[in-house]
Amino acid sequence: MSESSAQRAAKAAHSVDHLFGARALRVPRTYLGAVAFPRPWRGPWHYWWQAHLLDAFVDAAAREHHAGNQDTAELARSRAHLLLRGIAVHSGGRVTNNVFFDDMAWLALALGRLRDEDVAATGRTSRAVQDDGAALAKRLASGCDDNMGGGAWWNTTRDYKNTASTAPVALTFLRMHRTAEARALLTWLFDTLFDAERGVFLDGIRMAAAGSGEEISSVDPHVYTYNSGPALGAALELAEVTEDPVERQLWLERAARLVHGAAREFTVPGPHGAPVLRGQGGGDAGLFTGILVRYLGHAASSLLDDDARATARALVTDTADALWDGRREFDPNEDFTVPAAARTVGETVAVFSPEPAQHANQAQRVGAPVELSTQVQAWTVLEAAARSADR
């Protein structure tokens, strides 16, 4: 029996929760994702991985709510709220980040979606979601100024403005109905860092020197999958709220270029013959392609033309199919180095490949620690495919 896209997403949700979920510093009524499985005794703190984990729990809550599974939806929302508390506990009682503006933007976006899902399900949300969202928005605004013409700083060193910060900050402001600020950020981003011919964004622009009223800057030409994601989402959402038809068409054309740019620049031959999005490795990069797919899923049912929508949908579904078929399942109560097919098992969990075009057994050596980032990425992709199938 072939699993539906919703069943696949539910399997990914269960697997990540079971393998990585833990209390924050052993404090009751908290939740955090361990950085790896098997869980290390000690490990680095990845604030922004937790933000995307929270976003994935909101995906699961929305999917289950839409399907009428209210108990399961409530469990996913509860996980998200406990995770927010866990982030605060780990960070000394606050959810703002003292260094990176892009990290805070990811959490702000996730909290905005959690608030909306809470209200849709229960009519209200928590004070923590409201207050933490406001605190994050205040910090994000402090990271935007007119140096180098506009945009958002990457971190508090304030010597580098990049796509990774500017795009999600713009999207955050859009969802807060701060449209003028969002438009200014997004306009700067497309004017400064967009390679229109390739349909991709360069990473950022660095202030190399300043003084005597002049700034000397240099552009970092690196291109990453995730930079296209929130910029695509912001362009689409700005088009949706723009009344001027000429401006609306401009943002739709830019969004379409991003979709086709992703299909051209970020794909490799997939295991089923169709192109799939390539991964960008482990660590932080283990989330990059999942972020792009989240917003390609939005593009698949947007105001874009038929060709761009079909391209976006194919990238989402074909990448999800490849990840699903390339998974490795095992009984978590037994030796996870032995594939499930080799023995009789009870309920299994799945480990997904960091590289959609390769099976997990090839890209993720059996027995090696599995990183949270790559598994949240796969979960995000499978949730995006489930949403696309439902439309």
C-alpha positions in Angstrom: 0.0 0.0 0.0 1.4 3.4 -1.0 1.4 6.0 1.7 -0.4 9.3 1.0 1.6 12.6 1.2 -0.1 13.3 4.5 1.0 10.0 6.0 4.5 10.6 4.8 4.6 14.0 6.5 3.2 12.4 9.7 5.9 9.8 9.6 8.6 12.5 9.4 7.0 14.4 12.2 6.9 11.3 14.5 10.4 10.4 13.6 11.9 13.8 14.4 9.9 14.1 17.6 10.9 10.6 18.8 14.6 10.8 17.8 15.5 14.3 18.8 12.9 15.6 21.2 14.1 16.3 24.8 13.6 18.7 27.7 15.6 21.9 27.7 18.3 21.6 30.4 16.0 18.9 32.0 13.4 21.6 32.9 9.9 20.3 33.0 7.3 21.6 30.5 10.0 22.5 28.0 11.1 21.0 24.7 14.2 21.3 22.4 15.5 19.3 19.5 18.8 17.6 20.2 21.4 18.5 17.7 22.0 14.9 16.7 20.8 11.3 17.1 22.1 9.4 19.0 21.9 12.4 21.4 25.3 13.7 22.4 26.0 14.4 26.1 27.0 17.8 25.1 26.6 19.7 21.8 26.6 23.1 20.3 23.5 25.4 20.5 21.8 26.0 17.2 19.1 28.6 17.8 17.9 28.8 14.3 17.5 25.0 13.9 15.0 25.2 16.8 13.2 28.0 14.9 12.7 25.7 11.9 11.8 22.8 14.1 9.0 25.0 15.6 7.9 25.9 12.0 7.6 22.2 11.2 5.5 21.6 14.2 3.1 24.3 13.0 3.1 22.6 9.6 2.0 19.4 11.3 -0.6 21.1 13.4 -2.2 22.8 10.4 -2.2 19.5 8.4 -3.8 17.6 11.3 -6.3 20.4 12.0 -7.3 20.5 8.3 -7.8 16.7 8.3 -10.1 16.9 11.4 -7.5 15.2 13.7 -7.9 17.8 16.5 -6.1 15.8 19.2 -3.1 15.3 17.1 -3.1 18.9 16.0 -3.3 20.0 19.6 -0.3 17.8 20.4 1.8 19.5 17.6 0.8 22.9 18.8 1.7 22.0 22.3 5.1 20.8 21.1 5.6 24.2 19.5 4.7 26.1 22.6 7.0 24.0 24.8 9.7 24.5 22.2 9.3 28.3 22.5 9.7 27.9 26.3 12.7 25.7 25.8 14.4 28.3 23.6 13.8 30.9 26.3 15.1 28.6 29.1 18.2 27.8 27.1 18.8 31.5 26.3 18.5 32.8 29.8 14.8 33.7 29.8 14.5 35.5 26.4 14.1 34.4 22.8 16.0 37.2 21.1 19.5 36.5 19.8 22.4 38.8 20.6 24.2 38.2 17.4 22.2 37.1 14.2 19.3 39.0 12.8 18.4 36.2 10.3 18.1 33.7 13.2 15.6 36.0 14.9 13.7 36.4 11.6 13.2 32.7 11.3 11.8 32.4 14.8 9.6 35.5 14.2 8.1 33.9 11.1 7.4 30.6 12.9 5.8 32.4 15.9 3.5 34.4 13.5 2.4 31.1 12.0 1.9 29.5 15.4 -0.2 32.5 16.5 -2.4 32.1 13.4 -2.8 28.3 13.9 -3.7 28.8 17.6 -6.3 31.3 16.7 -7.7 29.1 13.9 -8.0 26.1 16.3 -8.9 27.8 19.6 -9.7 31.4 19.0 -6.7 32.7 21.0 -3.0 32.3 21.4 -0.6 32.6 24.4 0.9 35.7 25.9 4.3 34.3 25.3 3.7 34.0 21.6 2.5 37.6 21.4 5.2 39.1 23.6 8.1 37.1 22.1 6.9 38.0 18.6 6.9 41.7 19.5 10.3 41.5 21.1 11.7 39.8 18.0 10.1 42.4 15.7 11.7 45.2 17.7 15.1 43.6 17.4 14.6 43.0 13.6 13.7 46.6 13.0 17.0 47.6 14.8 18.9 45.6 12.2 17.6 47.7 9.3 19.1 51.0 8.2 20.1 53.0 5.1 23.8 52.1 5.2 24.8 50.8 1.7 21.3 51.9 0.5 19.1 49.8 2.7 18.6 46.1 3.6 19.1 44.3 6.8 22.4 43.5 8.6 23.3 39.9 9.0 24.6 40.3 12.6 25.4 42.9 15.2 28.9 43.4 13.9 27.1 45.4 11.2 29.6 45.0 8.4 27.6 42.6 6.1 24.1 42.9 4.7 22.8 39.8 3.0 19.9 38.0 1.5 19.6 35.6 4.4 18.6 38.4 6.7 16.8 40.8 4.4 14.4 38.4 2.8 13.0 36.8 6.0 12.9 40.2 7.8 10.9 41.6 4.8 8.5 38.7 5.0 8.1 39.1 8.7 7.2 42.8 8.2 4.7 41.9 5.5 2.9 39.5 7.8 2.8 42.2 10.4 1.2 44.6 7.8 4.2 46.8 7.8 4.1 46.8 4.0 6.1 50.0 3.3 9.1 48.7 5.3 8.8 45.3 3.7 8.7 46.8 0.2 11.7 48.9 0.8 13.7 45.9 2.0 12.7 43.7 -0.9 13.3 46.4 -3.4 16.8 46.9 -2.1 17.4 43.2 -2.2 16.4 42.8 -5.8 18.2 45.9 -6.9 21.4 45.0 -5.0 21.8 41.2 -4.9 19.5 39.6 -7.5 21.1 38.0 -10.5 18.2 38.3 -12.9 19.8 36.3 -15.7 20.2 33.2 -13.5 17.2 33.8 -11.3 19.1 33.5 -8.0 20.5 35.8 -5.3 24.1 36.5 -4.5 24.7 36.0 -0.8 25.5 39.5 0.4 27.4 42.8 0.4 30.1 43.6 2.8 31.2 47.0 4.0 35.0 46.8 3.6 35.7 50.4 4.7 33.8 53.5 5.7 34.8 57.1 6.3 34.9 60.6 4.8 31.3 60.2 3.8 32.1 57.2 1.5 31.6 53.5 1.8 33.6 50.8 0.1 31.8 47.5 -0.3 32.3 44.2 -1.9 29.7 41.6 -3.0 29.9 38.0 -1.9 28.9 36.0 -5.1 28.1 32.7 -3.4 24.7 31.3 -4.2 22.7 29.1 -1.7 19.3 27.5 -2.2 17.8 28.9 1.0 18.3 32.5 -0.1 15.7 32.1 -2.8 13.1 30.8 -0.5 12.0 33.7 1.7 12.6 36.2 -1.1 10.2 34.1 -3.2 7.6 34.1 -0.4 8.0 37.8 0.2 7.6 38.7 -3.5 4.4 36.5 -3.7 2.9 38.0 -0.5 3.7 41.5 -1.6 2.0 40.9 -4.9 -1.1 39.6 -3.1 -1.5 42.8 -1.1 -0.4 45.3 -3.8 -3.3 47.2 -5.4 -1.3 48.7 -8.2 -1.5 46.2 -11.1 1.8 47.3 -12.6 3.7 46.8 -9.3 1.8 43.5 -8.7 3.0 42.2 -12.1 6.6 43.3 -11.3 6.7 41.2 -8.1 5.0 38.2 -9.8 7.6 38.3 -12.6 10.4 38.4 -10.1 8.9 35.5 -8.2 8.5 33.5 -11.4 12.2 34.1 -12.2 13.1 32.7 -8.8 11.0 29.6 -9.4 12.6 29.0 -12.8 16.0 29.9 -11.4 15.7 27.2 -8.8 14.7 24.7 -11.4 17.7 25.6 -13.5 20.4 26.3 -10.9 19.6 24.0 -7.9 18.5 20.7 -9.4 20.2 17.4 -10.2 18.9 14.2 -11.8 16.6 12.4 -9.4 16.3 8.6 -8.7 13.0 8.5 -10.7 14.2 10.4 -13.7 12.8 13.7 -12.8 15.0 16.6 -11.6 15.1 17.1 -7.8 16.5 19.9 -5.7 20.0 19.2 -4.5 21.0 19.3 -0.8 23.7 21.6 0.4 25.4 19.3 3.0 25.0 19.0 6.7 25.3 21.4 9.6 23.5 24.7 9.0 23.4 23.9 5.3 21.3 20.8 6.1 18.3 23.1 6.3 18.9 25.2 3.2 16.9 23.2 0.6 14.0 22.6 3.0 13.6 26.4 3.4 13.5 26.8 -0.4 10.8 24.1 -0.7 8.6 25.7 2.0 8.2 28.7 -0.3 8.1 26.8 -3.6 5.0 25.1 -2.0 3.4 28.5 -1.7 4.4 29.4 -5.3 2.6 26.2 -6.5 -0.8 27.6 -5.5 -0.1 31.3 -5.9 -1.0 34.1 -8.4 1.9 33.0 -10.7 1.3 31.9 -14.2 0.5 28.2 -15.0 4.1 27.4 -16.1 5.7 28.8 -12.9 3.1 27.1 -10.7 3.6 23.8 -12.4 7.4 24.1 -12.1 7.2 24.9 -8.4 4.8 22.0 -7.7 7.0 19.5 -9.6 10.1 20.6 -7.6 8.2 20.1 -4.4 6.6 16.7 -5.2 9.6 15.2 -7.0 12.0 16.2 -4.2 9.6 14.8 -1.6 9.2 11.5 -3.5 12.9 11.1 -3.7 13.4 11.8 0.0 10.6 9.4 1.0 11.9 6.6 -1.2 15.4 7.1 0.0 14.6 6.9 3.7 16.0 4.3 6.1 13.6 2.9 8.7 14.5 1.2 11.9 13.0 0.2 15.3 14.2 2.9 17.7 14.2 0.4 20.5 16.8 -1.7 18.8 20.1 -1.1 17.1 19.5 1.7 14.6 22.5 0.5 12.5 20.4 -2.4 11.3 17.9 -1.5 8.6 14.3 -2.4 9.5 13.9 -4.7 6.4 16.5 -7.1 7.9 14.4 -8.0 11.0 11.0 -8.0 12.5 10.1 -4.7 14.0 7.4 -2.8 15.8 6.7 0.8 15.1 9.6 2.3 13.1 11.1 5.7 12.7 12.7 7.1 9.5 16.0 8.7 8.8 16.1 10.8 5.7 19.0 11.6 3.4 20.5 15.1 3.5 20.8 14.8 -0.3 17.4 14.0 -2.0 19.0 12.4 -5.1 20.8 9.8 -2.9 19.5 7.1 -0.6 20.0 7.7 3.1 22.2 4.6 3.2 24.5 6.2 0.7 24.5 9.9 1.9 24.1 9.1 5.6 26.4 6.3 6.6 24.6 3.7 8.6 25.6 4.1 12.3 26.9 7.7 12.0 25.1 10.4 14.0 22.2 11.9 12.2 21.9 15.7 12.4 18.7 17.5 13.4 19.0 20.0 10.6 18.8 17.4 7.8 15.8 15.7 9.3 13.9 18.9 9.9 14.7 19.7 6.2 13.2 16.4 5.1 10.1 16.9 7.3 9.6 20.4 5.9 9.8 19.1 2.3 7.3 16.3 3.1 4.9 18.8 4.7 5.1 21.1 1.7 4.3 18.1 -0.6 1.3 17.3 1.7 0.0 20.8 1.4 0.4 20.8 -2.4 -1.5 17.5 -2.7 -4.3 18.9 -0.6 -4.9 21.9 -3.0 
